[in-house]
Amino acid sequence: MKKLVLLFIPLLSFGQKIYSIDYSTLSDFKVYVVDYESQSDLKVYKVDYVSQARGNEGLWHFVKYKSQADKKIFFVDYASQSDLKIFFVKYKSQAGWRNSAKKHLIY
C-alpha cells in the first residue's frame, strides 16, 4: 500500500504586502512607529518590488490598493494603542524581529 504524503509549504509571502488603511476598525493590526530600534518589536525595511516582500522578516512592500494587500495596517499616534511597534531601517540586512512573540500578527 502506497502512502501519499502531502506537504504544504508556503511558498508565497507571509503577509508582507501591506496596505495602510484609514480606519483602525478595518485593520488587521495597529502599528506604532518608534523612534529607536531598541523600542521596536519588528525592524522593517521597505522594499521596492512585491517580489522582494517574501518571508516574515520585516521586508514590507506597501501596495497601492487594499485588494492587493496581505495585511491592512493602521498607524496609531501612541505606543499604548498599538499591537506592533516597528522601526524603519535603512538597509535590508537590518530588517527582522526583535520580539518573535508578535510574529503571529503577520502570518
C-alpha positions, -999 to +999 in steps of 0.1 A: +000+000+000+014+033-010+011+063+012+008+097-002+022+124+019+013+160+011+034+188+024+020+222+023+050+245+022+041+282+020+060+294-010+043+328-013+047+358+010+036+356+046+016+388+047+043+413+037+023+431+011+010+459+033-018+485+028-021+514+052-058+518+059-077+549+072-098+533+099-085+512+128-116+490+128-108+478+093-072+470+100-057+436+107-035+452+134-024+486+147+012+498+142+032+524+160+065+537+146+091+541+174+120+565+174+146+540+184+154+504+172+156+492+208+119+501+213+106+480+184+091+446+180+100+445+143+126+463+123+110+470+088+127+476+055+105+490+027+112+471-005+106+485-039+091+454-055+064+429-045+087+400-053+111+412-026+085+410+001+088+373+009+091+356+043+082+371+076+113+390+083+102+426+080+105+432+043+074+451+036+060+463+003+033+490+006+007+483-021-015+509-038-048+491-034-064+474-005-073+443-026-036+437-033-026+435+004-020+405+026-023+427+057-041+460+063-025+482+090-035+513+108-008+537+121-017+549+157-005+580+175+006+563+207+025+532+215-001+520+240-027+518+212-006+495+190-004+458+185+030+461+169+059+486+173+081+490+143+112+508+134+121+516+098+157+506+089+179+520+062+193+486+049+176+454+040+201+434+061+189+452+093+153+440+090+140+414+114+121+405+145+132+417+179+102+403+197+093+370+180+062+366+202+044+391+178+052+371+146+016+357+146+003+392+136+019+389+101+010+353+093 
